[in-house]
């Protein structure tokens, strides 16, 4: 049995390079989906504060492979609301 989705833990520990993301996408078919963990630099170290540069970099790298950005606008909205509620 082949799974149609995989969660990528690598992104939690380090920001991916464009060639790495491209390599992941090149190893699977077009219907395959990736669930990408937000980097710990964003979520745990900076605790969602002052993370515009890190978030922009991550989104730019992932945007090079369209299947990575599906649903990101919804994700960004949820993050923004959550951060506003938590940190005011």
Backbone torsions as a table, in degrees:
resi	resn	phi	psi	omega
1	UNK	NA	131.4	177.0
2	UNK	-105.2	134.8	179.3
3	UNK	-84.8	142.7	-178.7
4	UNK	-87.4	-2.0	-175.6
5	UNK	-146.7	148.9	173.5
6	UNK	-141.0	143.2	175.1
7	UNK	-91.4	131.0	-179.2
8	UNK	-96.1	111.3	177.9
9	UNK	-82.3	-25.1	-178.4
10	UNK	-51.9	-38.4	-177.3
11	UNK	-68.1	-20.6	177.0
12	UNK	-69.2	-36.1	-174.3
13	UNK	-91.6	-25.1	177.5
14	UNK	-156.4	149.4	176.9
15	UNK	-69.1	133.3	-178.0
16	UNK	-76.3	150.2	173.4
17	UNK	-90.1	151.3	-178.6
18	UNK	-53.3	-40.2	-178.1
19	UNK	-67.6	-27.7	177.2
20	UNK	-70.5	-46.4	178.8
21	UNK	-60.7	-43.0	178.4
22	UNK	-61.4	-39.4	178.5
23	UNK	-64.1	-43.2	177.7
24	UNK	-58.8	-48.0	-177.4
25	UNK	-65.1	-33.4	-178.6
26	UNK	-72.9	-10.7	-177.2
27	UNK	-96.6	-1.0	-177.2
28	UNK	-135.0	166.1	179.0
29	UNK	-76.4	171.6	-175.6
30	UNK	-67.7	-20.4	-179.5
31	UNK	-87.7	-9.7	-178.2
32	UNK	-70.1	143.6	-179.1
33	UNK	-121.8	147.1	177.1
34	UNK	-115.4	138.0	171.0
35	UNK	-107.6	116.1	-173.6
36	UNK	-101.9	124.2	175.9
37	UNK	-74.9	140.1	174.5
38	UNK	-68.2	141.6	-179.6
39	UNK	-60.9	142.9	179.9
40	UNK	-62.8	-24.2	175.6
41	UNK	-58.9	-36.0	179.8
42	UNK	-80.2	-48.3	-171.3
43	UNK	-86.4	-36.5	-173.2
44	UNK	-108.1	-42.8	-176.5
45	UNK	-77.4	-52.3	-179.5
46	UNK	-91.4	-8.7	177.8
47	UNK	50.7	46.2	176.9
48	UNK	66.7	13.8	179.2
49	UNK	-103.6	134.8	177.3
50	UNK	51.4	52.2	-177.5
51	UNK	-114.6	18.9	-177.6
52	UNK	-59.1	-44.3	-178.9
53	UNK	-64.2	-45.6	-179.4
54	UNK	-64.6	-43.3	-179.8
55	UNK	-65.9	-42.8	178.2
56	UNK	-60.9	-44.4	179.2
57	UNK	-60.2	-49.2	-178.8
58	UNK	-58.4	-47.2	-179.2
59	UNK	-65.5	-37.0	177.6
60	UNK	-63.7	-44.3	179.8
61	UNK	-64.5	-46.7	-178.1
62	UNK	-69.1	-29.4	-178.6
63	UNK	-65.7	-18.6	178.7
64	UNK	-67.4	-19.5	177.2
65	UNK	-121.2	104.1	-171.8
66	UNK	-49.6	-36.6	-176.8
67	UNK	-65.6	-18.8	178.6
68	UNK	-77.4	-23.8	-175.7
69	UNK	-98.6	-3.4	176.9
70	UNK	-60.5	123.8	179.5
71	UNK	86.7	-2.4	-177.7
72	UNK	-67.5	-32.8	-179.8
73	UNK	-64.5	-38.0	175.9
74	UNK	-66.0	-43.3	179.1
75	UNK	-60.4	-45.7	180.0
76	UNK	-61.8	-40.0	178.6
77	UNK	-63.4	-41.9	177.9
78	UNK	-64.2	-41.9	178.9
79	UNK	-63.4	-43.3	-179.0
80	UNK	-63.1	-44.3	178.3
81	UNK	-64.1	-44.4	-179.9
82	UNK	-61.5	-44.3	179.6
83	UNK	-64.0	-41.6	-179.7
84	UNK	-63.6	-41.6	-179.8
85	UNK	-67.9	-39.3	-175.4
86	UNK	-77.5	-41.5	-172.2
87	UNK	-109.2	-5.0	177.2
88	UNK	71.6	NA	NA
